[in-house]
Every structure is written in structure tokens, then in C-alpha cells.
Amino acid sequence: MRTRLSKTDRRKDILNKARMLIAARGYAGTEMEDIRLECQLSRGGLYHHFGNKRAVLDALIEEEVLGLVRVIDESEVWPIAVLLDFGSSHLGNDPGIVADLNAQEERLDYLSSLEVAFDRHLTLVLGKKMQEHVLPEFDAGHVSELFVTVNAHINRRQILGDWTEEQAAGFAATALQALVPFLKDPTQLHATIAELKKVSTS
């Protein structure tokens, strides 16, 4: 007998099972019917939560971004370092759901959803966390937006196959060096920049 879950828990269960299916079969090889059967739901039960497979992908990406936001918000560490450490595949971290997207169209959908999720959830939190690190004559929100914009460019070039991990790491190192004039204590960047440069020349 199927367990009756709250709306929030049911949605979470659908996303967990969808993530496992996509990891096993790839995004293209996973259909809404597969998710429905795995969750033991009626069609109406599944479509009540997600109207199509793109909506499932959007929600999975949003979950990943919310996880990143929680780490940044709760950490006492310099937020840019946390963002890079948690979310950069060129530093050897888990790339997340994007690793299961193979077609160019799927990856473009991913980038579109990621941009929306960053704008909705990440930028404001990052700006608040950056206030204590940015020189008072500069707007911490603007510095954060600048970094998020650069990060989005790196994501796009790497995810669409234009850059290798080494190229992405090299550009990230250059971008971080460009932030130095805005910061109270640029030495916080030194270890991260050194690590990125090491990757870029490996």
C-alpha cells in the first residue's frame, strides 16, 4: 500500500526518485512515465506536482542551488571560496545533475534554469555575506553580481563544451584576481587562486 505523504514530502520524494532515475539512465532516457511508476503514483498524482519533464529538471536544479545557498549562508568562511569549493567541477567537485545531460538542447535548458535559480536564490544571499569583505566605497551587491555573472560565463563555456576544465580554471583564476581591488583583505583569495592556477596548468 502506498504511503500517504504531505504535499511537500511527496514533491521531495518525486525529485529524489527522478534524480536516481536520471543518474542511472540519463535525462534523455528518463520519461515522466518512468518517474510515475517509480513513485507509484497515478498520472494525475504526478502531474499535480510537475507538468512535464522540464519542470522536474527545473526543480532539481533549484534544489542544487538552494543547497549551495544554505552552505554559503551558514558558513563563516569567505563566501566566494565556499561558492567555488561547493560548486566548481573544475576543482574536482560533484557537477550535479548536469553530468547526466548529454544533448546540447538539454544543457541549454539547464543553463537557462540555473540562471533563473541563481537570480532568485543566490545573488541576494551572496551580496549580504560579501558586505563584510568588500571595501566600503564599493557596493557589495554589485561585486557579488559581478562574480555571479562571471561564474555564469564559465558555466556556459564549460557545460557547452567550449572550454576544458583547465581553461575554465584559468579563467576563474583571472576573474578572482580582478576582484582584488574591491576587497578589504585580498589575501583570502590567494589559496583559491593558487589552486585554480594549478588546475589550469595540469
LINJO-V378305 format. One record per helix or strand of 2 or more residues. SS is the DSSP state (H for helix, E for strand). FROM is the first residue (numbers start at 1). TO is the last residue. If there is no record, write none. Layout:
SS & FROM & TO
SS & FROM & TO
This chain:
H & 7 & 25
H & 32 & 39
H & 43 & 49
H & 53 & 74
H & 79 & 87
H & 89 & 91
H & 96 & 100
H & 104 & 130
H & 140 & 159
H & 165 & 182
H & 186 & 200
